[in-house]
Amino acid sequence: MHNLYPKVLAFQGHQGAYSHLSCTKVFPNVPTKACLTFADAMATVERGEADIAMIPVENSTAGRVEEIYRQLPQTSLYIVGEHFEPVNHCLLGLPNSQLQQIKSVGSHPQALAQCAQQLQKLGIECQATLDTAGAALEVKQRQDTSHGAIASSLAAELYDLQILQDNIQDVDGNTTRFLILSREHQIPAREANKKYITSFLFTVRNIPSALYKAMGGFATNSVNLVKLESYTPGGRMIATQFHVDCEAHPDDPNMILAMDELSYFAKDIRLLGTYAANPYRDHG
């Protein structure tokens, strides 16, 4: 985890968003700054107006947050930690509304996707919004008993709404992974019996089987890759840039050999961060 306890945390969305909830879990009692977009949250840290950005990167039900993987190559920030947040989606309504009255709900597209089957069974129309907490705020502002929101229990508390149905997500164990981003990064000292994640970007050279050869060093040196994402930089239609998460520390002998082999077949290798693997990975 990040060595310096932050003074201000940035997140995307309104107060009560799941990113806000994650901020309160990882860094209790630290002031937060709500930002309109993920790019705004990252830029707030880059400008020094916040110390940490809490950014969702993937969900166990709805998959990756594609926008974040496009933003990471553009940012100067480093990944200094990760957090896995169990998601409890609540169907919220006005204090005087009832579940059978709800005809439409608003929420972030990811949240709507995670509750699609349940909402379809209830015959409720879905309306996409910028974030879950913003949808909850809209319910309060509209004062329409037939309109609800999919959001957190924290949003219900902040906006004085009623939880009409708890745990409305389609899949039990629904979890979102967050990246903890900072301007500064110091590779943690390698400790035996401790698991680390190292994240980096690279571009393959224009030679046959470049990706296969670039990744081969990780296989032969028994370095476990847990994520591989591709990009199309510069508006081209050929995926040549990749994001990798691997279970290793840069000082691991096998990782040194794998990265050395990678350098023969790749260019523009950029370390995004090395950080302690979250304990959730042991049972997630």
Beta strands, then each sheet from edge to edge (+ up, - down):
strand 1: 9-12
strand 2: 32-35
strand 3: 52-59
strand 4: 63-64
strand 5: 78-86
strand 6: 90-93
strand 7: 104-107
strand 8: 125-128
strand 9: 147-151
strand 10: 162-165
strand 11: 175-182
strand 12: 196-204
strand 13: 225-231
strand 14: 241-246
strand 15: 266-276
sheet 1: 2+ 1+ 3+ 4-
sheet 2: 2+ 1+ 3+ 11- 5+
sheet 3: 8+ 7+ 9+ 6- 10+
sheet 4: 13+ 14- 12+ 15-
end
